[in-house]
Amino acid sequence: MSKYILSLDQGTTSSRAILYDQEATPVYIENQEFKQYFPENGWVEHDPEEIWNSQLEVAKKAISFLRNGVENVEAIGITNQRETTVVWNKKTGKAIYNAIVWQDRRTADYCETLKREGKQDLIYKKTGLIIDAYFSASKIAWILDNVDGAREMAERGELTFGTIDTWLCYKLSKGKLHITDPSNASRTMLFNIHDLKWDEELLSIFNIPASMLPSIVDSSGLLGKVDKDIFGKEIVISGIAGDQQAALFGQLCIKKGMIKCTYGTGCFIMLNTGETPVESKSNLLTTIAWKRGDEVHYALEGSVFIGGAVIQWLRDGLEFFQEAADSESLAEAADDNGGVYFVPALTGLGAPHWDPFARGSIFGITRGTSKAHFTRAALESICFQVNDILKAKRVDFPSSINEMRVDGGASANNLLLQFQADISELKIIRSSFMESTALGAAFLAGLGCGMWMEEELIGKWTSDGELNSSMEGERRQKLVSMWDKAVQRSINWEN
Ligand code: ADP
């Protein structure tokens, strides 16, 4: 009988279920969006029950696609939006507040206070993270301090915390599992990435009782079981990883020095630094990629806030074209950017600049500037931002970085990828699989349940083409220095 891995990809706007056959070919994809709640300016919430119900529904649809239904499912892999925080009552299994989403800024002031108190060094040394509202710790603290009776309940050991992987495992096991993997734990700001334990000193800084925290399991292996009432048969959960780490695994960047970039709404660049965590001199994050048995892999991570979103803005905001893909032919109508540089700091700048006060700016406009130049500058801006992170990684990580695997919606754009190859002097390899995240969870699960061996995986990943750098050094330097100048002029605009 054919065997399949069911990959559950719980994202920020939708829940997906993808079935992979024994060749790791996706044979069925089901997707369901769920509601985003914005109760106040800068706040972003999800209803944990809506997350669960949408995930359950797509999983059931996927299973019913199989001839023998659940009998065909060998194992489940889970990947998820990271940092998003759920606190629930251990007895009733009900969340006491909505899930606070990674994008939520309500704890920004609290984080500033921690910085002023000089906690950054200690927190960075232990967690590899920069103090920010992004991570789970300040979100848990907010729930305990703002939901009626929460603090007392937590102190009595009646509340429990989880990121979305933990929440899904809890629901899938009908309350028996309270687990997370190190890739997710490393995004909470409560986990010591060196000794792989929840850290008492961090728990005391954020005033969070240790009794709330899930147990740590590997990212791959026999991690737990889905209760038989959920799908009609017990299924093993054998892979768990946060979305970007799963994408790194799905790109098979499993060796030290391998790097991937996902070009979606934002861009996420992850470098596998092998079994030692690398400290960044340029404000990149150090994080756990995955843990498999005794082997822990670390990664250096940098994110661009506005990546493909800049093309979305040209499409919807300025109505330059109908489809994002049309940006390529429009940009091709110009030989070059015509001296136009666009810094898309629409929501500030991420790594390595980290400036919340920067704003979008366009430089070099003349009477000759056309829509084509503008569009080209927008596409180039995605690459320049990714290049800034690559430059930082090249400083932090001594081995040479000569190629990068790419995926995500905007990686369909050849002009963009060619410019990236040129500007960053890299070979760009586009994966044939657009869903690297779900594939990564499937790979981890397939390895974890013994359906695949690591050597076999190599043959299951295929490239959809390569682009090589063909730009002269002098031109590259000129472009990058003009970009640097444009960034400097955008920085601190709002302050
Ligand atoms: P996410 O998973 O973050 O929602 P996707 O991976 O689906 O994003 O990619 C969608 C993003 O990529 C959008 O912001 C869109 O504007 C951009 N995009 C999609 N296709 C292209 C293209 N051919 N050229 C440039 N940008 C594109």
Boltz pocket constraint, residues with backbone or C-beta under 6 A from the ligand:
constraints:
  - pocket:
      binder: B
      contacts: [[A, 263], [A, 264], [A, 265], [A, 266], [A, 307], [A, 308], [A, 309], [A, 310], [A, 311], [A, 312], [A, 324], [A, 325], [A, 326], [A, 327], [A, 328], [A, 408], [A, 409], [A, 410], [A, 411], [A, 412], [A, 413]]
      max_distance: 6.0
